[in-house]
Amino acid sequence: MRSATAVIDLAALQQNFSAIKKLAPQSKVLAVLKANAYGHGLERVAKALHQADAFGVARIEEALALRADGITQPIVLLEGFFAQDELPILVKNNLQTIVHSEQQLTALIQAKLDTPLKVWLKIDTGMHRLGIDPEQLPYFYQQLEASANVHKALTLMSHLGCADNTQDDATEAQLQRFSQLTADFDNDKSLANSAGIWAWPESHYHWVRPGLMLYGISPMLADDKSFYQEIKPVMSLQAGLIATRKITAGETVGYGGAWQSERDTIIGVVAIGYGDGYPRHAKNGTPVLLNGRRVPLVGRVSMDMITIDLGPDAQDKVGDIATLWGPSLNVAEVARNATTIPYELLCNISKRVNISVKT
């Protein structure tokens, strides 16, 4: 029997990196490792992606963990620094920062630093989350270029908000705006996230920033079978079957009697639940793989267990291994059944889940 286990396929990860390089052959790759590398293991993924040109993280703690584990590639703080007293830490650990606000600009210029920092200047081209207003670009650029605290090789960047939908005009507008704003600058530029890499080649520029697609999941809203000819899921979430029992038509299963069987059948109990990161709101019918077939989730997800309908003629045995998602059952399908997105499911893998690494 096996409790919840995430199997991480590093060969698939490296294959995905190679596929990204083929899609954007003229671009350098900043591999996004935030949120514990989307649940796949921060340090583990960084070491496997030794060919990456840089890594992107959301928090300074993530960057310091990589440095402590011997990672030497450039590391970019994708939300920038949060306070001026972090700047000496960035210098000491050779970290790069995004600048996206007046407060950051002021703090950076007023600091007393021993070594200039590499800065990525983020422009808001339409997502309206982080980034300076387009009309502020000349002022920010001039101030950063003139500061002794800033490395002269600025990178200009923005972020695509709707690139996962090829029918949305917003991406074309962002592409045009970024192109116009940066046309007179010879600096490195970066715009493409995973969806941009896959669907918008004009967004590739000097740097691409793959996140979800690195881990083998499509960033697009619409299903595209060709995606999975190139990209392979890196994580398989598995757990053991720990009990089976017969129930009769009309009996209910789980908390609140939320599911009632319409037939005599056999129920299986799998040792995984929301305490492991399996989605609490996965609905009845969410598929689970067991012994080469799809069987439906039935009843409410518990903290440590789920129940599945094995069927009246099932021959499954205690100790058989169920797959909750993986190459043969895409996490995106499970996410749709739980009214969420695959990002959340991958990031929510809890610390008690065992890790098994394939190389």
Beta strands, then each sheet from edge to edge (+ up, - down):
strand 1: 5-9
strand 2: 28-32
strand 3: 54-57
strand 4: 75-77
strand 5: 95-99
strand 6: 119-122
strand 7: 155-157
strand 8: 188-192
strand 9: 207-208
strand 10: 235-247
strand 11: 252-253
strand 12: 259-260
strand 13: 265-270
strand 14: 287-290
strand 15: 293-298
strand 16: 306-309
strand 17: 321-325
strand 18: 354-358
sheet 1: 18+ 1+ 10- 13+ 16- 15+ 14- 17+
sheet 2: 2+ 3+ 4+ 5+ 6+ 7+ 8+ 9+ 2+
sheet 3: 11+ 12-
end
